[in-house]
């Protein structure tokens, strides 16, 4: 693996479930509203969550 992650998709994310902690933006710590899925190699994927402002800085590769 080359240490890079490749962005595959960005979708709306809801924090509406009251039985879980609020998910926060991976960059600024505000409430997350978007979910980004990344391929990281070896058939593995990670999910990161972002607010509407920070998701604009996430780049597709």
JOTAGI-V270014 format. One record per residue. RES is the residue in one small letter. BURIAL is + if it has 16 or more other ideal C-beta (glycine too) atoms within 10 Angstrom, else -. Layout:
res,burial
RES,BURIAL
RES,BURIAL
This chain:
res,burial
x,-
x,-
x,-
x,-
x,+
x,-
x,-
x,-
x,-
x,+
x,-
x,-
x,+
x,-
x,-
x,-
x,-
x,-
x,-
x,-
x,-
x,-
x,+
x,-
x,+
x,+
x,+
x,-
x,-
x,-
x,-
x,+
x,+
x,+
x,+
x,+
x,-
x,+
x,-
x,-
x,-
x,-
x,-
x,-
x,-
x,-
x,-
x,+
x,+
x,+
x,+
x,-
x,-
x,+
x,+
x,-
x,-
x,-
x,-
x,-
x,-
